[in-house]
């Protein structure tokens, strides 16, 4: 009789992602996963090679929504005073160093884990989190790359020379719309404006930057310069702002979960502003209501398939897909290694976690057939 595979999950035990995964395991008739807290790894309290065995199925979950973990990752990235940071809700602390620490942590997990079966391979998790690298890997399917900028002055010198002066500026490694700006420059009057999730607060120790759930509009050049200088110093990429397709009175894009190379769960994200992320208060819309043509769905399916082929060691990814308003082919905006948190969204009666677990079990079955 074939031994039942053991599921192991690295994450923050209190997080809803962990709870959803455990519920899905129960639905699939599997034992609960062994949960290894990020803090236990970061504090050196456990040695993965002594806990994880050959044949285990390992899932690395998002480390977000836990400030103690965030501080430890920043320390791992080289921030000397990380433990002294105050837990200020939404504050953006050193994203460049955070990604450096996260990359080192994921590499350490991979080195310690040994011969396990991964949901998403650690190296590809890091690659998807690195937006410029991800764009390079998927350059055939994403928006064209624009120059790199080190500061606002360089960016503005470029923007004012372009015929089309609307751009998105994104931190190189972030999630949940953290550190994102939709920027416009009007050549006719020389004015600029920016919509952003970044809230700029001036304190006695200088400027501070926070993630806001309400989109901020900036029209003062000094504020725009300040925010963009911060983003470019931390590392940010620039993309053209392509008008999205519309449904009723809103523009939208798609969040599609690719599992085992195929499109599975899909939802439209409707917004009257430039950012469509659902946690910003935007609306979910069933994709059936969009009445997309079969040829458009075929293009989306090919895009999902090609994207997942670029990450052959990963089972799933949340893909943000833009449908241009001019009717051109769908374009991949981002691939998200932790982009499967879509509560209550079903495909063939399965939520995202159950679909992933069943795909892993099928993969195991075929491997032992």
Secondary structure as UniProt FT lines:
FT   STRAND          7..11
FT   TURN            13..14
FT   HELIX           16..27
FT   TURN            28..29
FT   STRAND          34..37
FT   HELIX           38..42
FT   TURN            43..44
FT   HELIX           48..51
FT   TURN            54..55
FT   STRAND          57..60
FT   HELIX           67..76
FT   TURN            77..78
FT   TURN            80..81
FT   HELIX           82..84
FT   TURN            89..90
FT   HELIX           95..113
FT   STRAND          117..118
FT   HELIX           122..129
FT   HELIX           131..137
FT   TURN            138..141
FT   HELIX           152..159
FT   TURN            160..161
FT   STRAND          166..171
FT   TURN            176..179
FT   STRAND          180..186
FT   TURN            187..190
FT   STRAND          191..203
FT   TURN            204..205
FT   STRAND          206..218
FT   HELIX           221..234
FT   STRAND          236..240
FT   STRAND          246..247
FT   TURN            248..249
FT   STRAND          250..259
FT   TURN            260..261
FT   STRAND          262..271
FT   HELIX           278..280
FT   STRAND          283..285
FT   HELIX           287..290
FT   HELIX           294..309
FT   TURN            310..313
FT   STRAND          316..322
FT   TURN            325..326
FT   STRAND          331..336
FT   TURN            337..340
FT   TURN            343..344
FT   TURN            348..349
FT   HELIX           352..367
//
